[in-house]
């Protein structure tokens, strides 16, 4: 099998963790995938997620929007904030190199800068959409 050399987009799938979600706290997981031209999706990160809690008497869903969830999803899959003496540019470059290396181990050769420039879609699962009223 020849190595695939194109990634068409990045997709972060956000899934509701129903067992840990209440009216006052939202808990979700996020999985970043690289989509290939043939429709295959290769997992890049599957250990991400976040929780949000409501303040006062509000329910979490009172302040959630599709846009806010999508923005947070893109943030949690990186790049991370710089650490120590690292610059933002160095942190971002290291992130994209690491993702390109993960793809290389799966037979896909891609330039880290090209990976960073790809469209990045966010897909919310049906359970999250129903819970949040989206």
Buried (B, 14 or more C-beta within 10 A) or exposed (E): EEEBEEBEEBBBBBBBBEEEBEEBEBBBBBBBBBBBEEEEBBEBBEEBBBEBEBEEEEEBBEEBEEEEBBEBBBBBBBBEEBEEEBEEEEBBBBBBBBBBEBBEEBEBEBEBEEBBEBEBBBBBBEBBBEBBEE
